Amino acid sequence: MASKAVQATLKRNASKIIGGNIMSALSLRLPESIHRHIREIAKKEGVSIDQFISSAVSEKISALMTEDYLEKRATRAKIGL
């Protein structure tokens, strides 16, 4: 759980602590067609739109970080480090 000082700062920044995680709000504009797909898939998966988007973004971040890691490893292997 976050300290009282952190909680006070979060209140000023309109963030929340949910399940021990510091959460912040993000306003996002999407084309209606994408929003419709997100809504349909989230409903089908039995999760909220917030949970679906959070998961999708997390997966993308993981993929990009993995790609960066592998590129750095490949560079080191080429130069024999």
SVG drawing of the C-alpha trace seen along z (x, -y; Angstrom):
<svg xmlns="http://www.w3.org/2000/svg" viewBox="-20 -18 54 32">
<polyline fill="none" stroke="black" stroke-width="0.4" points="0.0,0.0 1.3,-3.5 2.3,-5.9 0.0,-8.8 2.3,-11.2 2.1,-9.3 -1.7,-9.0 -2.0,-12.7 0.1,-13.3 -2.1,-10.9 -5.3,-12.7 -3.9,-15.9 -3.0,-14.2 -6.4,-12.4 -4.8,-9.0 -6.0,-5.9 -4.6,-3.0 -6.3,0.2 -5.0,3.6 -1.8,2.0 -1.1,0.5 -1.0,-3.2 -3.4,-3.9 -3.7,-7.1 -6.5,-8.2 -5.9,-8.6 -8.2,-10.2 -8.0,-8.5 -9.7,-9.3 -10.3,-6.4 -12.2,-5.9 -15.6,-4.6 -14.9,-1.4 -11.9,-0.6 -14.0,-1.5 -16.7,0.8 -14.3,3.7 -12.8,3.1 -16.2,3.1 -17.2,6.3 -14.0,8.2 -14.0,7.0 -17.6,8.2 -16.8,11.5 -13.7,12.0 -15.7,11.0 -13.5,8.1 -13.9,4.3 -12.8,2.1 -10.1,0.7 -8.8,4.2 -8.8,5.1 -6.9,2.0 -4.5,2.3 -3.7,5.9 -3.3,5.0 -0.9,2.2 1.0,4.4 1.4,7.0 2.6,4.4 5.2,3.0 6.4,6.6 6.8,7.3 8.8,4.1 11.0,4.7 11.7,8.2 12.6,7.1 15.0,4.5 16.6,7.1 17.0,9.5 18.5,6.9 21.1,5.9 21.9,9.6 22.3,10.1 24.7,7.1 26.8,8.4 27.0,11.8 28.1,10.4 31.1,8.6 32.0,11.5 31.1,10.0"/>
</svg>
